[in-house]
Amino acid sequence: MILLIKFLTLSGLNNSPRMKVVATREALKQYLKEREGSQVGFVPTMGALHDGHLSLVRSARGENSTVVVSIFVNPTQFNDPRDLKSYPRTPEADLELLEKVGTDVVFMPEVEEMYPEPDARVFDFGKIDKVMEGATRPGHFNGVAQVVSRLFEIVEPARAYFGQKDFQQVAVVKAMVQQLGMPVQIVQCPTMREADGLAMSSRNTLLSSEHRTVAPKIYAALEAGREFADSERKAGREITPREVEKHITETINAEPLLEAIYVQLVNAATMQPARGWDEPEGIQACAAVRAGNVRLIDNIKFV
Ligand code: AMP
């Protein structure tokens, strides 16, 4: 990465009058100190950027005087070493995109810069991080909390932007800032989708063409679940959230190239299974699906 930044410096991108690229906490802190008093909007990412990420940066640009984006593939949030190894990395393209959307500074640290020593902290967010992604990817949210808390300590943002695409992650980050007493506002931005409905994801580039063709069926199945619930209720039939989960799961699994890992209708604040249809905080339908070697997640607001 240091070599990459040297290359970018020589090629002129890092000397852009509008965007700076830094690899150390020291350099980032120095940059922010020079802009003391300005409101910082922060977008943490793992790179391989797409329009979903850029929509977060655009929101940050619209609401803050300084926009910081981090690109860091955080090893502590990967429970599967093969997943970490195969995670897509496209740093040059990322920097070009970030400059176009008006980023002020990009933080691209090495692993040793973020974790000079291993992070031994163990977080507990009660029930929020024990279900769905937390239950099927052990240690994932602990790693997310480790890296996001470290990044927040360095950047000290007024606002930080996260995508609804990772719905449970937003809840975990909100719980984390509350627990640690961090004065940062967490802003949730809508999920950006491809024209065929597939939620944009860095992992989509890893899909085979066959899996890419059927992947939009995940979103379609979530939507079909809502239509199923509506039509059953209109017909005067009582239907439970569990029956809708079953309908969505079966719709996904009807496609031989897809395999549902979980489908859950949850209270949008607590992440616990919806018990009926009048959860006061609303209901979100969430799914994780295996498409070949790639694990995809998606969710829609249900009620
Ligand atoms: P990642 O690089 O996957 O860690 O994602 C960085 C941020 O971008 C997270 O807050 C994600 O929720 C958000 N994000 C990823 N995909 C999308 C999308 N399709 N629409 C909106 N935000 C997204």
Boltz pocket constraint, residues with backbone or C-beta under 6 A from the ligand:
constraints:
  - pocket:
      binder: B
      contacts: [[A, 44], [A, 45], [A, 46], [A, 47], [A, 51], [A, 52], [A, 53], [A, 55], [A, 56], [A, 161], [A, 162], [A, 163], [A, 164], [A, 165], [A, 166], [A, 189], [A, 190], [A, 191], [A, 192], [A, 193], [A, 199], [A, 200], [A, 201], [A, 202]]
      max_distance: 6.0
